[in-house]
Amino acid sequence: MTKENKGFIIKDRRAFAEENQETEDKKESFTEQVKDQAQKESAPEDKQEPEIPLPEINFATFIISLNASALVHLGVIEDPASGKKVKSLAMGKQTIDILSMLEEKTSGNLTKEEETMLKNILYDLRITYVKQKG
């Protein structure tokens, strides 16, 4: 007597099973739409603005970037995104603290120019912070 193993099939007949399939279909459709839109946006256009060359990424440009961020938060220069001066002393102080931490952690590993630049930027930012706070 040999028994044949036929296996079995499970069919989900609950009401929400069809809804789940519809949801999955909608997700797939949305994903395809997003991919299509991304391809259209990345496609070169004739009227595209020329790309501005970015500066070389090094320690100096990193410190200058943090300096600009601190100046924006201290309300000294305009926020490039909004074009308005917005003062957030807490964020400015945090950026100054980050620069101070970098000065401490990189001590002995910087060139004289990098070390001088970092010290001068920190001095100027601290003076500006005190003026803005008072």
C-alpha positions as CSV (number, residue, x, y, z in Angstrom):
1,M,0.0,0.0,0.0
2,T,1.6,3.2,-1.1
3,K,0.1,6.5,-0.1
4,E,0.6,9.3,-2.6
5,N,1.5,12.6,-0.9
6,K,-0.7,15.2,-2.7
7,G,0.2,18.2,-0.5
8,F,-2.4,20.8,0.1
9,I,-3.4,24.3,-1.0
10,I,-4.4,27.1,1.3
11,K,-6.9,29.7,0.1
12,D,-7.5,32.7,2.3
13,R,-11.2,33.4,2.0
14,R,-11.4,36.1,4.7
15,A,-12.9,39.4,3.6
16,F,-9.8,41.5,4.1
17,A,-7.6,39.2,1.9
18,E,-8.9,40.9,-1.3
19,E,-8.4,44.4,0.3
20,N,-4.8,43.4,1.1
21,Q,-4.2,42.5,-2.5
22,E,-5.7,45.8,-3.7
23,T,-3.4,47.6,-1.3
24,E,-0.4,45.7,-2.6
25,D,-1.4,46.5,-6.1
26,K,-1.7,50.2,-5.2
27,K,1.8,50.1,-3.5
28,E,3.3,48.6,-6.6
29,S,1.6,51.2,-8.9
30,F,2.8,54.1,-6.6
31,T,6.3,52.7,-6.6
32,E,6.4,52.6,-10.4
33,Q,5.1,56.2,-10.6
34,V,7.8,57.3,-8.2
35,K,10.5,55.6,-10.3
36,D,9.1,57.1,-13.5
37,Q,9.1,60.6,-11.9
38,A,12.7,60.1,-10.6
39,Q,13.8,59.1,-14.1
40,K,12.1,62.2,-15.6
41,E,13.8,64.5,-13.1
42,S,17.2,63.0,-13.6
43,A,17.0,63.2,-17.3
44,P,19.0,66.1,-18.7
45,E,17.0,69.0,-20.0
46,D,18.0,71.7,-22.5
47,K,17.2,74.5,-20.1
48,Q,19.1,73.2,-17.1
49,E,21.3,75.7,-15.3
50,P,25.0,75.0,-15.5
51,E,26.4,73.3,-12.4
52,I,28.5,75.5,-10.1
53,P,31.7,73.8,-9.3
54,L,31.9,72.9,-5.6
55,P,35.0,73.7,-3.5
56,E,37.5,71.0,-2.7
57,I,36.4,69.1,0.5
58,N,39.1,69.4,3.1
59,F,39.4,70.4,6.8
60,A,39.3,74.1,6.0
61,T,36.1,74.0,3.9
62,F,34.5,71.9,6.7
63,I,35.4,74.5,9.3
64,I,34.3,77.3,7.1
65,S,31.0,75.5,6.5
66,L,30.4,75.2,10.3
67,N,31.4,78.8,10.7
68,A,28.7,79.9,8.2
69,S,26.2,77.7,9.9
70,A,27.0,79.3,13.3
71,L,26.7,82.8,11.8
72,V,23.2,81.9,10.4
73,H,22.1,80.6,13.8
74,L,23.5,83.7,15.5
75,G,21.5,85.9,13.1
76,V,24.5,87.6,11.6
77,I,23.9,86.4,8.0
78,E,20.7,85.4,6.2
79,D,19.6,81.8,6.0
80,P,20.3,80.8,2.4
81,A,17.0,78.7,2.3
82,S,14.7,81.4,3.5
83,G,16.6,84.6,2.8
84,K,15.8,85.9,6.3
85,K,17.9,86.4,9.4
86,V,16.7,84.1,12.1
87,K,18.3,84.1,15.5
88,S,18.7,80.8,17.4
89,L,21.3,81.3,20.0
90,A,21.1,77.7,21.3
91,M,21.9,76.3,17.8
92,G,24.6,78.9,17.4
93,K,26.2,77.9,20.7
94,Q,25.9,74.2,19.8
95,T,27.8,74.8,16.6
96,I,30.5,76.8,18.5
97,D,30.8,73.9,20.9
98,I,31.2,71.5,18.0
99,L,34.0,73.6,16.6
100,S,35.6,73.8,20.1
101,M,35.4,70.0,20.3
102,L,37.1,69.7,16.9
103,E,39.8,72.0,18.1
104,E,40.4,69.8,21.1
105,K,40.2,66.5,19.3
106,T,42.5,67.6,16.4
107,S,45.1,69.2,18.6
108,G,48.6,68.4,17.3
109,N,47.3,67.0,14.0
110,L,46.6,70.2,12.1
111,T,48.8,72.4,10.0
112,K,49.7,75.8,11.4
113,E,47.3,77.4,8.9
114,E,44.4,75.1,9.9
115,E,45.1,75.6,13.6
116,T,45.3,79.4,13.2
117,M,42.1,79.5,11.1
118,L,40.2,77.4,13.7
119,K,41.4,79.5,16.6
120,N,40.4,82.8,14.8
121,I,37.0,81.5,13.8
122,L,36.3,80.3,17.3
123,Y,37.4,83.6,18.8
124,D,35.2,85.6,16.4
125,L,32.2,83.3,16.9
126,R,32.4,83.5,20.7
127,I,32.6,87.3,20.6
128,T,29.6,87.4,18.3
129,Y,27.7,85.0,20.5
130,V,28.3,87.2,23.6
131,K,27.2,90.3,21.7
132,Q,24.1,88.6,20.4
133,K,23.2,87.2,23.8
134,G,23.6,90.6,25.6
